[in-house]
Amino acid sequence: MRGKASLGNVIDMVNEMSANHYDEIIHLSDIQFESLDKAHISGSDIEVLPSAQKLLANRLRIPHQYLVRCPQDLQEQNLNHWLREEQTKRDTFFARFDGYKLRAVFTERYTAFDNKDVLARMADYGFSPDAEVHYNLDDSLMNLKIPEYHRTFTFPGDDKLVPGISLSNSEIGFVSFGVEAYFYRLVCSNGLISQTSVAKRFKHISDKAILQFGDVLEQVSYESRHSQNRLQISTQTPVHNPDETFTSFNRRFQITKNEAEVVEMAWGQEQGNTMFHIINAYTRAAQFTGLTAEESYKLERVGGLILALVK
């Protein structure tokens, strides 16, 4: 899901998505795999979601793509064999469920910092339930961008950008909790997630994110002015060969074939001869329907990473 809503509406959406979520410490001896997507855990038949499949494959040191290609009996043999090997190192997993679906597995070192926790901290910090939020939300990622319209600035040609704050979190290990600067281009509703000198990412292994939440929000908002200056400079930085520039950035930031095709379509909608136009192609591409939350978030962040290179 992607769109604009009030913070109150986003809270309702997250609560609905989380209605059947629960966590449990499970003993490895209580897990028996039937295949990559089905297991018996503590006497219950459990569907193993793709997110958990990848985490399990990584934890058991089995290439995920190899498992996907294996027939069911070979999946069963591999998973159960390497699960027994894992029992020589640990007794339990921290498991995250959605009803009878396994959505993630971690070690007990993991500290849960859920999407509901992020929203609760926002409320504690003073964000209004009526505040406008640009959200990108699915089972793997929550990315919330809060524009600060009172800080709107104008480029030559009456091109207006609105600074703000971006908060990202994944309950299943896709990204750690992050607070970064955000810029919203009014003319085409593009979003740019930009790192500042105090941009923070918190791994899910401590409660630092909760303790430092307010301070980090204030610092990122203040320091985003450095990114604002870079945006101005990007409009004056010429690009002589856009094709080579896109090829270089796509390789550098590991853009997939599907993502590159979307960026190319976005570039066709607003071509230009400056670095700002290159950045805009990535951020515009993030708005295309059909992209996952992870792909949209990645493209907006790539726009910010390219901006950080502008001198």
Residue pairs with C-beta under 8 A, 6 or more apart in sequence:
1 13
1 135
1 136
1 137
1 138
2 135
2 136
2 137
2 287
2 293
2 296
3 134
3 135
4 132
4 133
4 134
4 135
5 13
5 132
5 133
5 135
6 129
6 130
6 131
6 132
6 133
7 119
7 122
7 123
7 127
7 128
7 129
7 130
7 131
7 133
7 146
8 129
8 130
10 119
10 133
10 135
10 137
10 144
11 119
11 123
11 129
13 135
13 137
14 115
14 116
14 119
14 137
14 142
15 116
17 115
17 137
17 139
18 114
18 115
18 116
20 97
20 98
20 99
21 96
21 97
21 98
21 103
21 114
21 171
22 97
23 94
23 95
23 96
23 97
23 112
24 95
24 97
25 92
25 93
25 94
25 95
25 108
26 41
26 42
26 92
26 93
26 95
27 91
27 92
28 83
28 86
28 87
28 90
28 91
28 92
28 93
29 87
29 91
30 41
30 42
30 43
31 39
31 40
31 41
31 83
31 93
32 39
32 40
32 41
32 80
33 39
33 40
33 75
33 76
33 79
33 80
33 83
34 40
34 72
34 76
35 72
35 75
35 76
36 48
36 53
36 67
36 68
36 70
36 75
36 79
37 47
37 48
37 53
38 45
38 46
38 47
38 48
39 45
39 46
39 48
39 102
40 46
41 95
41 102
44 100
45 100
46 97
46 100
46 101
46 102
47 100
47 101
47 102
48 56
48 101
48 102
49 98
49 101
49 102
49 103
49 139
51 103
51 104
51 139
51 140
51 172
51 173
51 174
52 96
52 102
52 103
52 104
52 105
52 172
53 64
53 67
54 64
55 104
55 105
55 106
55 172
55 173
56 79
56 105
57 63
57 64
57 67
58 64
59 86
59 93
59 105
60 79
60 82
60 83
60 85
60 86
61 82
62 78
62 79
62 82
67 75
67 78
67 79
70 78
90 107
90 108
92 108
93 105
93 106
93 107
93 108
94 105
94 106
94 107
94 108
94 110
95 102
95 104
95 105
96 102
96 103
96 104
96 105
96 106
96 112
96 171
96 172
97 103
98 139
103 139
103 171
103 172
104 171
104 172
104 173
106 173
106 204
109 205
110 204
110 205
111 204
111 205
111 206
111 207
112 171
112 204
113 169
113 177
113 202
113 204
113 207
113 209
113 210
114 169
114 171
115 142
115 169
115 171
117 210
118 142
118 144
118 167
118 169
118 177
121 210
121 213
122 144
122 167
123 129
125 213
125 214
125 217
127 146
131 146
132 146
132 147
133 144
133 145
133 146
134 144
134 145
134 146
134 147
134 184
134 191
135 142
135 143
135 144
135 145
136 142
136 143
136 144
136 293
136 296
136 297
137 143
137 293
138 292
138 293
139 172
140 170
140 172
140 174
140 292
140 293
140 294
141 168
141 169
141 170
141 174
141 175
141 293
141 294
141 297
142 167
142 168
142 169
142 170
142 293
143 166
143 167
143 168
143 193
143 293
143 296
143 297
144 166
144 167
144 168
145 164
145 165
145 166
145 167
145 182
145 184
145 191
145 193
146 164
146 165
146 166
146 167
146 182
147 162
147 163
147 164
147 182
147 184
148 162
148 163
148 164
148 165
148 221
149 162
151 162
151 163
151 164
152 160
152 161
152 162
152 163
152 186
153 160
153 161
153 163
153 228
154 160
154 161
155 161
155 231
155 232
155 235
156 235
159 185
159 187
160 185
160 186
160 187
161 183
161 184
161 185
161 186
161 228
161 231
162 183
162 184
162 185
162 186
163 181
163 182
163 183
163 184
163 221
163 224
163 228
164 181
164 182
164 183
164 184
165 179
165 180
165 181
165 182
165 217
165 220
165 221
166 178
166 179
166 180
166 181
166 182
166 191
166 193
166 300
167 177
167 178
167 179
168 175
168 177
168 178
168 180
168 193
168 297
169 175
169 177
169 178
170 176
173 204
174 294
175 201
175 297
176 201
176 202
176 203
176 204
177 201
177 202
177 204
177 209
178 199
178 200
178 201
178 202
179 199
179 200
179 213
179 216
179 217
179 220
180 193
180 194
180 195
180 196
180 199
180 220
180 301
180 304
181 193
181 194
181 195
181 196
181 199
181 220
181 221
181 223
181 224
181 227
181 304
182 191
182 192
182 193
182 194
182 224
183 191
183 192
183 194
183 224
183 227
183 228
183 231
184 190
184 191
184 192
185 191
185 192
185 280
185 283
188 270
188 280
188 284
189 287
190 280
190 283
190 284
190 286
190 287
191 283
191 286
191 287
191 300
192 279
192 283
192 300
192 303
192 304
192 307
193 297
193 300
193 301
193 303
193 304
194 224
194 227
194 303
194 304
194 307
194 308
195 227
195 304
195 305
195 308
196 219
196 220
196 223
196 224
196 226
196 227
197 223
197 226
198 216
198 219
198 220
198 223
199 220
200 212
200 216
200 220
202 208
202 209
202 212
227 304
227 307
227 308
230 307
230 308
230 310
231 276
231 307
233 310
233 311
234 274
234 275
234 276
234 279
234 307
234 310
235 274
235 275
235 276
236 274
237 274
237 275
237 276
237 310
238 273
238 274
238 275
239 245
239 273
239 274
239 275
239 277
239 278
240 273
242 267
242 271
242 273
242 277
242 278
245 278
246 260
246 263
246 264
246 267
246 278
246 281
249 255
249 278
249 282
249 302
249 306
250 259
250 260
250 263
253 302
253 305
255 263
255 302
256 295
258 295
259 285
259 291
259 295
259 298
259 299
262 285
262 288
262 291
262 299
263 281
263 282
263 285
263 299
264 281
265 285
265 288
266 280
266 281
266 282
266 284
266 285
266 288
267 277
267 281
269 284
270 277
270 280
270 281
270 284
271 277
272 280
275 306
275 310
278 306
279 303
279 306
279 307
280 303
282 299
282 300
282 302
282 303
282 306
283 299
283 300
283 303
285 291
285 299
286 295
286 296
286 297
286 299
286 300
286 303
287 296
291 299
